[in-house]
Amino acid sequence: MVWSQLTNHLDVIWGALLALVIVVALTPAVGGMARLLGVVDRPEPGRRKEMRNIPRLGGLAMFFGVLIPALAFLPLRGEMRAIILGAAVATLVGAIDDFRGLRWWQKLAGQATAAAIPVAAGVWVHHVTFPGAGAHSIPAYIGQPLTAFAIVALMNMMNFLDGMDGLAAGVCAIAAGSFTLIELSLGRPDAATLTAIVFGSCLGFLRHNFYPARIFMGDSGSLLLGFTLAAVSVEGLLKTAALATLVLPLLVLAVPLIDTSFVVARRIKHGQPVYRPDRGHLHHRFENIGFSQRQTVAYLWTWCGSLAGAALATRFVHLHRHGHWNPAGIAIDATVVVIALGTSIYVVYLLEIVKLANPFIRRREAQQREESLRRSA
């Protein structure tokens, strides 16, 4: 089914390939410009461990990798035009923050402005269908602010996740590729083309961003990716209104969602500002127990991929066929769920059980918390 959709909508493939080529070719030039302007990532306590001055602003190359194929392969009108315009605003806000720095409330205001653009154009969840209970409309005064909040939240989740070479780009590539297949199956070729373009941009950027990174995407890239994936989720997946379909983006994006939820909860617990950076994210905790950057990224990519596989199985594997249970479908679904669940349990084992069994790791994390509290005091 998906293969026939791909052959019927070759713009999906061409858009991804064009985005990949543009980002691969343009990123070195953007990196050189960032060095000339002094927009480099200097070592900062509580953040990355790199001791080299690595250029930021890689998100600008990614933006052109999204914009040019979108102009070539998408009808930029209505909701799709609003999404591209909002992506431009998100990238601009991130670039300004990369270049001169923004206070947290200024950055949040810019993110809210970007999110408001597609919402004003009608990209918000209008109704939800519950199994056995029918469709229920959501009033605009509830649906619109909730949708804008979700878009801003995902922008910040991707921003938080971008703390290790190749991590955010890889997770977004997995998410965008999964969304492309799901959107095609739902008969939404425009949304599928846009997510395929994001997929190609992420793969192209990984050519320069995988460890050891020669450039970082910066806030311009993380806000662009978070905004685009969130807006397309609403425009495509969520507007189908089926409650089961609402689970798909949550599964695909579970890793950044879990990471942000735990980090925010811990900062609130310790009385720290939510927006202040630290080394409490999942990828930092992997480093704390002795994993290298490559190993950490590989584990988190695998975890994200297993959850995306569960989402795809939910969408494509039919448990019933012609009114009867489908044994093959049940076996495939069960296998994918076991893999996703096993991967999740193994990550919890590594980050919690292994840490509890190692007093050195516990002491080191306690020292890091004390240093973080002193800096925030």
C-alpha positions in Angstrom: 0.0 0.0 0.0 2.7 2.5 1.0 4.9 1.5 -2.0 2.0 2.2 -4.4 1.5 5.5 -2.7 5.2 6.3 -3.2 5.1 5.4 -6.8 2.0 7.6 -7.3 3.6 10.5 -5.4 7.2 10.6 -6.5 7.4 14.2 -5.2 7.9 12.5 -1.8 11.1 10.8 -2.9 12.4 13.7 -5.0 11.7 16.2 -2.2 13.7 14.1 0.3 16.6 13.7 -2.1 16.8 17.4 -3.1 16.7 18.3 0.6 19.6 15.9 1.4 21.7 17.3 -1.4 21.1 20.9 -0.5 21.9 20.5 3.2 25.1 18.4 2.5 26.3 21.1 0.0 25.3 24.2 2.0 26.2 23.2 5.5 30.0 23.8 5.1 29.4 27.3 3.8 27.1 28.1 6.7 29.7 26.8 9.1 32.3 29.1 7.5 30.0 32.1 7.8 29.2 31.2 11.4 33.0 31.2 12.2 33.5 34.6 10.5 30.6 36.0 12.6 31.9 34.4 15.8 28.7 32.3 16.2 30.5 29.3 17.7 29.6 27.0 20.6 32.2 27.7 23.3 32.6 25.3 26.2 30.0 26.0 28.8 29.6 24.5 32.3 26.7 22.1 32.5 26.3 21.7 28.7 28.5 19.9 26.1 31.9 18.5 26.9 33.5 19.6 23.6 36.6 21.8 24.1 36.6 23.0 20.5 34.9 26.1 19.2 32.4 24.6 16.9 30.2 26.8 14.6 26.4 26.9 15.2 23.7 28.1 12.8 23.6 24.8 11.0 19.8 25.2 11.2 20.1 27.8 8.5 21.3 25.2 6.0 18.5 22.9 7.2 15.9 25.6 6.6 17.0 26.1 3.0 17.0 22.4 2.7 13.3 22.5 3.7 12.3 25.7 1.9 13.7 25.0 -1.6 12.1 21.6 -2.0 8.9 22.8 -0.5 8.7 25.6 -3.1 9.4 23.0 -5.8 7.1 20.2 -4.8 4.4 21.6 -2.6 1.3 23.8 -3.3 2.1 26.7 -0.9 -1.4 27.8 -0.1 -3.6 27.8 2.9 -2.4 25.6 5.8 0.8 24.4 4.1 1.9 28.0 3.4 1.2 28.9 7.1 3.4 26.0 8.2 6.3 27.1 6.0 5.9 30.7 7.2 5.8 29.5 10.8 8.9 27.4 10.2 10.7 30.5 8.9 9.8 32.5 12.0 10.9 29.6 14.3 14.3 29.4 12.4 14.7 33.2 12.7 14.0 33.2 16.4 16.6 30.4 16.8 19.1 32.1 14.7 18.8 35.3 16.7 19.3 33.3 19.9 22.3 31.6 18.4 23.8 34.9 17.2 23.2 37.2 20.2 21.3 35.3 22.8 17.7 35.9 23.9 16.2 36.0 27.4 14.0 33.0 28.1 10.8 35.1 27.8 11.9 36.6 24.5 12.6 33.2 23.1 9.3 31.9 24.3 7.4 34.8 22.8 9.1 34.1 19.4 8.1 30.5 19.6 4.6 31.4 20.5 4.4 33.7 17.5 5.6 30.9 15.2 3.1 28.5 16.6 0.2 31.0 16.3 0.7 31.3 12.5 -0.5 27.8 11.5 -3.1 27.8 14.3 -4.6 31.0 12.8 -4.7 29.3 9.4 -6.7 26.4 10.8 -4.0 23.9 11.8 -5.5 22.8 15.1 -7.4 19.8 16.4 -11.0 20.4 15.8 -12.5 17.2 17.1 -11.7 13.7 18.5 -13.4 10.4 17.8 -13.6 8.0 20.8 -14.2 4.3 20.1 -17.9 3.6 20.8 -18.6 7.2 21.8 -18.5 8.9 18.4 -17.0 12.3 17.4 -16.7 15.1 19.8 -16.0 18.7 18.7 -13.4 20.8 20.5 -14.2 24.5 20.8 -11.8 26.9 19.2 -11.0 28.6 22.5 -9.7 25.2 23.8 -8.4 23.6 20.7 -6.4 26.5 19.4 -4.4 27.4 22.6 -3.8 23.7 23.3 -2.4 23.2 19.8 -0.2 26.2 20.0 1.0 25.0 23.4 1.8 21.5 21.9 3.8 23.1 19.1 5.8 25.3 21.5 6.4 22.3 23.8 7.8 20.1 21.0 10.1 23.0 19.8 11.6 23.1 23.3 11.8 19.3 23.5 13.9 19.2 20.4 16.0 22.1 21.8 16.6 20.2 25.0 17.5 17.0 23.1 20.1 18.8 21.0 22.9 18.2 23.5 25.1 15.6 21.7 26.5 15.2 18.3 24.0 13.8 15.8 21.4 13.0 18.5 18.6 15.5 17.6 19.1 15.2 13.9 18.9 11.4 14.1 15.8 11.3 16.3 14.1 13.8 14.0 15.1 11.8 10.9 13.5 8.7 12.5 10.3 10.7 13.4 10.1 12.4 10.0 10.5 9.1 8.1 7.8 7.4 10.2 5.4 10.4 9.7 6.0 10.2 6.0 4.9 6.6 5.8 1.9 7.2 8.0 0.8 10.3 6.2 1.0 8.5 2.9 -1.2 5.7 4.3 -3.8 8.3 5.4 -3.9 9.8 1.9 -2.1 13.1 2.7 0.6 13.4 0.1 1.4 17.1 0.8 2.0 16.4 4.5 4.0 13.3 3.5 6.1 15.3 1.1 7.0 17.9 3.8 8.0 15.3 6.3 10.0 13.5 3.7 11.8 16.8 3.0 12.5 17.1 6.7 13.8 13.5 6.7 16.2 14.3 3.8 17.4 17.5 5.6 18.2 15.6 8.8 20.1 12.9 6.9 22.1 15.6 5.0 22.9 17.4 8.2 24.1 14.2 9.9 26.9 14.1 7.3 28.4 17.0 9.1 26.9 16.7 12.6 27.6 13.1 13.6 30.4 12.7 16.1 32.8 14.4 16.0 30.6 17.2 14.8 32.0 19.9 12.5 28.9 22.1 13.0 25.9 22.2 15.4 22.4 22.9 14.3 21.9 25.4 17.1 18.5 26.7 18.2 17.8 27.7 14.6 17.8 24.0 13.7 16.2 22.5 16.8 13.3 25.0 16.7 12.8 24.5 13.0 12.6 20.7 13.4 10.4 20.8 16.5 8.0 23.2 14.9 7.7 21.4 11.6 7.2 18.0 13.1 4.6 19.3 15.5 2.7 21.3 12.9 2.6 18.5 10.4 1.4 16.1 13.1 -1.6 18.4 13.7 -2.2 19.1 10.1 -2.0 15.5 9.0 -2.1 12.9 11.7 -4.2 14.5 14.4 -6.8 16.0 12.1 -8.0 12.5 11.3 -9.7 12.8 14.7 -9.4 9.1 15.5 -8.2 8.5 19.1 -6.0 5.6 18.0 -4.2 7.9 15.5 -3.4 10.4 18.3 -1.2 7.7 19.9 1.1 7.5 16.8 2.9 10.8 17.2 3.3 10.2 20.9 5.0 6.9 20.2 7.3 8.2 17.5 8.3 11.2 19.6 8.4 9.4 23.0 12.1 9.8 23.5 12.2 13.7 23.5 8.9 13.6 25.4 10.2 11.4 28.2 13.5 13.3 28.3 11.9 16.7 28.7 9.3 15.4 31.2 11.9 14.0 33.6 14.2 17.0 33.3 11.5 19.5 33.9 10.1 17.5 36.9 13.6 17.2 38.4 14.3 20.9 38.0 11.0 21.8 39.6 11.7 19.3 42.5 15.1 21.0 43.2 13.8 24.5 42.8 15.8 25.2 39.6 14.5 27.4 36.7 13.0 25.1 34.1 14.9 27.0 31.3 18.4 26.8 32.9 20.6 24.2 31.1 22.2 21.3 33.0 23.5 17.8 32.5 20.5 15.9 33.6 19.2 14.8 30.2 19.1 11.2 29.1 22.2 11.5 26.9 24.1 13.1 29.8 23.1 10.3 32.1 24.4 7.7 29.6 27.7 9.6 29.6 27.7 9.6 33.4 27.7 5.8 33.6 30.6 5.6 31.1 29.1 5.4 27.6 30.8 7.3 24.8 29.0 9.8 22.6 28.7 7.3 19.8 27.4 4.6 22.1 24.9 7.0 23.7 23.5 8.2 20.4 23.3 4.6 19.1 21.3 3.5 22.2 18.9 6.5 21.9 18.5 6.1 18.2 17.7 2.4 18.7 15.2 3.2 21.4 13.5 5.9 19.3 13.5 3.5 16.3 11.9 0.7 18.3 9.1 3.0 19.5 8.6 4.3 15.9 8.4 0.7 14.8 5.6 0.1 17.3 3.8 3.1 15.9 4.2 1.9 12.3 3.0 -1.6 13.3 -0.1 -0.1 15.0 -0.9 1.7 11.7 -0.1 -0.9 9.1 -0.5 -4.4 10.7 -4.1 -5.6 10.6 -5.2 -7.7 13.6 -8.4 -8.6 11.8 -8.9 -9.6 8.2 -12.2 -10.4 6.6 -13.9 -10.5 10.0 -11.4 -13.0 11.5 -8.3 -12.7 13.7 -5.1 -12.5 11.6 -2.5 -14.7 13.2 0.4 -13.2 11.2 -0.6 -9.7 12.1 -0.9 -10.6 15.8 2.6 -12.2 15.7 4.1 -9.2 14.0 2.5 -6.7 16.4 3.5 -8.8 19.4 7.1 -9.0 18.2 7.4 -5.3 17.6 5.8 -4.4 20.9 8.1 -6.8 22.8 11.1 -5.2 21.1 10.0 -1.7 21.9 9.1 -2.7 25.5 12.4 -4.6 25.9 14.4 -1.7 24.6 12.6 0.7 27.0 13.2 -1.6 30.0 16.9 -2.0 29.1 17.3 1.8 28.9 15.7 2.1 32.4 18.0 -0.7 33.6 21.1 1.1 32.3 20.2 4.5 33.7 18.7 3.5 37.0 19.7 0.0 38.1 23.3 0.2 37.0 23.6 3.7 38.5 22.2 2.5 41.9 24.7 -0.4 41.9 27.6 2.0 41.4 28.4 4.3 44.3 30.9 6.3 42.2 28.2 7.2 39.8 25.9 8.2 42.6 28.5 10.5 44.1 29.3 12.1 40.8 25.7 12.9 40.0 25.3 14.3 43.5 28.3 16.6 42.9 26.8 17.7 39.6 23.5 18.6 41.3 25.3 20.6 43.9 27.3 22.5 41.3 24.1 23.2 39.3 22.4 24.5 42.5 25.3 26.8 43.2 25.3 28.2 39.7 21.5 28.9 39.9 21.7 30.5 43.4 
